[in-house]
Amino acid sequence: MLNINKLKISANDKQLVNISFDIKDSIALIGESGSGKSLTLKALLNLLPSFMKQEKDIQSTFELNHDTIGFIPQNPFTSLSMMTKIKNQFFCTQEKKEEVLKLVDLDISVLNKFPTQLSGGQIQRVVIAIALSRNIKLLLLDEPTTALDEENKNNIINLINDLKKRLNILILFVTHDITSIKDICNEIVILKNGEIVEKGLTADILSSPKEDYTKKLINSTFKNKEFRN
């Protein structure tokens, strides 16, 4: 359980984020560009730029640090060194490397390859495997399927859903694509201008959204129009 009792982010005396929510199992942050989704992730990772101020009251059943939080970025190609073999991009034992590669359905032969020799879907699986090589309790995902084609996108979504169940980890999934989280995340938080306008069970919000803004996001997503982060 992770309780975000208060998270406030400001810059130049302008409030950018002011939210509170709990991560009980798996939750999605959804909103248009500038809604505060990525800032929320950066605050949890302690990666906000120095000119931004933050106030936060966060309580969890585990210690929040580098070893307990895994992060999957929007573009997996920026996460790896293209000139370094995959085996040298892990910081764990050979046994652990093989274990996590098996979890993400990759053959151990990829360890001796360079990222340039892998497909986009394989690279994203490698990035996920690296995150899982530590004893993480919370997995943060920032638009993890944006750089993938439709087939690889569906495969990665299915993989994340499977890992959530098998490893019993908390999930915070940031995306503009509501269809990608409907089978993964139990709850949804809708952000607009750094504030929560609606939150609740995924099934309830998708079937009966209360706010016009939420209806707009849902309708646009299912009509294949993008609301990009």
Secondary structure, DSSP 8 states (H G I E B T S, - for coil): -EEEEEEEEEETTEEEEEEEEEESSEEEEE-STTSSHHHHHHHHTT---TT-EEEEEEEESS--STTTEEEE-S-GGGTS-TTS-GGGG--S-HHHHHHHHHHTT--GGGGGS-GGGS-HHHHHHHHHHHHHTS--SEEEEESTTTTS-HHHHHHHHHHHHHHHHHHT-EEEEE-S-GGGTTTT-SEEEEEETTEEEEEEEHHHHHHS--SHHHHHHHHHHHTT-----
